[in-house]
C-alpha cells in the first residue's frame, strides 16, 4: 500500500487527470492520500477512485470555526468540509 502524504496532492485537476491514468497503467497499486476539504470536488474523488485510491484523509484542522479560520488562517468553511465528506461517501 502506498500513502501520499503531500498537502498539495491533487490541487491541480489537470495533473490529477494525468496522474490517474498513468498511475493505473504503470503502477496499479492501491493508495491512500491527503486532500484539502476546500479543494476536493466530485470529479477529483472520481479520478482518485479510478487510479486505485482506497482512502482519503481530509484535513479539518479544527472543528471550531474561529480557531480554524482566524487563528490557523485556513479559510475552510464548515460547508466545504461537509461537502468534501459527501463527495467521499458517494
C-alpha contacts under 8 A as a table, 3 or more apart, distances in Angstrom:
res1	aa1	res2	aa2	distance
1	X	29	X	6.65
1	X	30	X	5.65
1	X	31	X	5.52
1	X	32	X	7.74
2	X	29	X	7.31
2	X	30	X	6.60
2	X	31	X	4.52
2	X	32	X	6.30
3	X	31	X	5.59
3	X	32	X	4.76
3	X	33	X	5.72
4	X	9	X	7.40
4	X	31	X	7.38
4	X	32	X	6.15
4	X	33	X	4.59
4	X	34	X	6.69
5	X	9	X	7.77
5	X	33	X	6.00
5	X	34	X	5.85
6	X	9	X	5.21
6	X	33	X	7.60
6	X	34	X	6.54
7	X	34	X	6.25
7	X	35	X	6.73
7	X	36	X	7.36
8	X	11	X	5.48
8	X	35	X	7.30
8	X	36	X	7.82
9	X	33	X	7.38
9	X	34	X	6.70
9	X	35	X	6.62
10	X	13	X	6.61
10	X	15	X	6.91
10	X	16	X	5.45
10	X	35	X	7.28
10	X	44	X	7.63
11	X	16	X	7.83
11	X	39	X	6.72
12	X	15	X	5.30
12	X	16	X	6.31
13	X	16	X	4.92
13	X	17	X	6.19
13	X	44	X	6.98
14	X	17	X	5.18
14	X	18	X	6.41
15	X	18	X	5.19
15	X	19	X	5.94
16	X	19	X	4.91
16	X	20	X	5.87
16	X	44	X	7.23
16	X	47	X	6.89
16	X	48	X	7.92
17	X	20	X	5.28
17	X	21	X	6.47
17	X	47	X	6.53
18	X	21	X	5.43
18	X	22	X	6.15
19	X	22	X	5.24
19	X	23	X	5.60
19	X	51	X	7.79
20	X	23	X	5.38
20	X	24	X	6.14
20	X	47	X	5.84
20	X	48	X	6.55
20	X	50	X	6.54
20	X	51	X	4.54
21	X	24	X	5.44
21	X	25	X	6.26
21	X	50	X	8.00
21	X	51	X	6.63
22	X	25	X	5.10
22	X	26	X	5.78
22	X	27	X	7.83
23	X	26	X	5.29
23	X	27	X	5.23
23	X	28	X	6.02
23	X	51	X	6.16
24	X	27	X	5.86
24	X	28	X	4.44
24	X	29	X	7.65
24	X	50	X	7.55
24	X	51	X	5.00
24	X	52	X	6.91
25	X	28	X	6.24
28	X	51	X	7.30
28	X	52	X	6.81
29	X	52	X	6.59
30	X	52	X	4.88
30	X	53	X	5.56
30	X	54	X	6.27
31	X	52	X	6.36
31	X	53	X	4.79
31	X	54	X	5.96
31	X	55	X	7.15
32	X	53	X	5.60
32	X	54	X	5.86
32	X	55	X	4.77
32	X	56	X	5.67
32	X	57	X	7.79
33	X	53	X	7.54
33	X	55	X	6.69
33	X	56	X	5.09
33	X	57	X	6.27
34	X	56	X	5.60
34	X	57	X	4.70
34	X	58	X	5.96
34	X	59	X	7.46
35	X	39	X	7.37
35	X	40	X	6.62
35	X	56	X	6.73
35	X	57	X	6.20
35	X	58	X	5.16
35	X	59	X	6.81
36	X	39	X	5.42
36	X	40	X	6.27
36	X	58	X	5.72
36	X	59	X	5.71
36	X	60	X	7.94
37	X	40	X	5.39
37	X	58	X	5.91
37	X	59	X	6.59
37	X	60	X	7.06
37	X	76	X	7.27
37	X	80	X	5.93
37	X	81	X	5.11
37	X	83	X	7.90
37	X	84	X	5.38
38	X	76	X	5.85
38	X	77	X	7.65
38	X	80	X	5.35
38	X	81	X	6.85
38	X	84	X	7.48
40	X	44	X	6.33
40	X	45	X	7.23
40	X	84	X	5.80
40	X	87	X	8.00
41	X	44	X	5.18
41	X	45	X	6.37
41	X	84	X	6.93
41	X	87	X	6.87
42	X	45	X	5.15
42	X	46	X	6.29
42	X	87	X	5.36
42	X	88	X	7.87
43	X	46	X	5.06
43	X	47	X	6.30
44	X	47	X	5.06
44	X	48	X	6.18
45	X	48	X	5.09
45	X	49	X	6.20
45	X	87	X	6.83
45	X	88	X	6.55
46	X	49	X	5.11
46	X	50	X	6.15
47	X	50	X	5.04
47	X	51	X	6.20
48	X	51	X	5.17
48	X	52	X	6.45
48	X	53	X	5.22
49	X	52	X	5.22
49	X	53	X	5.00
49	X	54	X	7.06
50	X	53	X	7.36
53	X	56	X	7.65
56	X	88	X	7.99
60	X	63	X	6.86
60	X	81	X	6.83
61	X	68	X	6.19
61	X	74	X	7.88
62	X	65	X	7.34
62	X	67	X	6.57
62	X	68	X	5.18
63	X	67	X	7.96
63	X	68	X	7.13
64	X	67	X	5.38
64	X	68	X	6.04
65	X	68	X	5.14
65	X	69	X	5.85
65	X	70	X	7.79
65	X	77	X	7.34
65	X	78	X	7.41
66	X	69	X	5.43
66	X	70	X	5.24
66	X	71	X	6.83
67	X	70	X	5.62
67	X	71	X	4.90
67	X	72	X	6.16
68	X	71	X	6.16
68	X	72	X	5.13
68	X	73	X	6.32
68	X	74	X	5.87
68	X	75	X	7.17
68	X	76	X	7.38
69	X	72	X	5.71
69	X	73	X	4.48
69	X	74	X	5.07
69	X	75	X	4.82
69	X	76	X	6.67
70	X	73	X	5.13
70	X	74	X	7.81
70	X	75	X	7.94
76	X	80	X	6.46
76	X	81	X	7.30
77	X	80	X	5.18
77	X	81	X	6.51
78	X	81	X	5.09
78	X	82	X	6.15
79	X	82	X	5.08
79	X	83	X	5.97
80	X	83	X	5.04
80	X	84	X	6.10
81	X	84	X	5.20
81	X	85	X	6.37
82	X	85	X	5.12
82	X	86	X	6.28
83	X	86	X	5.00
83	X	87	X	6.28
84	X	87	X	5.13
84	X	88	X	6.32
85	X	88	X	5.11
85	X	89	X	6.09
86	X	89	X	5.11
86	X	90	X	6.10
87	X	90	X	5.30
